[in-house]
Amino acid sequence: MPAESPKPETLFNVPNLLSFARIPLAVILFACVVHLQWLAGLIVFLMATATDWLDGWWARRYGPLTLVGRNLDPLADKVLVCGAFIYLIPVKDAGIEPWMATVVVSRELVVTGIRGIVEATGKKFGADWFGKLKMGLQCAVLIGVLGIQWGRSDGLDPDVLAVLERLQRILLYIMLAATIGSGVQYLVKAARILRS
């Protein structure tokens, strides 16, 4: 008897829909940044990060764990995070300089390309703890920027703002170090996998 062909993956399941939801949420966030609607932007970004946690939790607990989901989830993350950094560059006092956004975007493009090369050989190349830490720090920086901009527009005490901005600056450079470090780690990891 001929072997049964594998069933095609369903595109419309809960984890995939949650990942898809980050794309329109990202567009809404970008519009909020352009129109200086900081509280709305902060709420939208928090909703988007919640879907990022929820889609992984749902897939692990209830399924399905699919190839589409494994690729869609990080793609949606990249649209959200990279787009947010790019849109914040021209915002006065946001503290996001072009070279910083370039570091973030370049790392994501390089790792995505490497993942494609490695997985084309039939080997898995998913996110590890360092990549997840990097993502967490990037989200924390963006939450901080949006929160501080909201506080500034809402008349938060200047002394409190000054303290928050100093802490935000430190967190920003820690995030950039983690972004570069995780990128280098992925390059080393990919080289080892491809050599083997």
Secondary structure, 3 states (H helix, E strand, C coil): CCCCCCCCCCCCCHHHHHHHHHHHHHHHHHHHHHCCCHHHHHHHHHHHHHHHHHHHHHHHHHCCCCHHHHHHHHHHHHHHHHHHHHHHCCCCCCCCCHHHHHHHHHHHHHHHHHHHHHHHCCCCCCCCHHHHHHHHHHHHHHHHHHHHHHHHHCCCCHHHHHHHHHHHHHHHHHHHHHHHHHHHHHHHHHHHHHHC
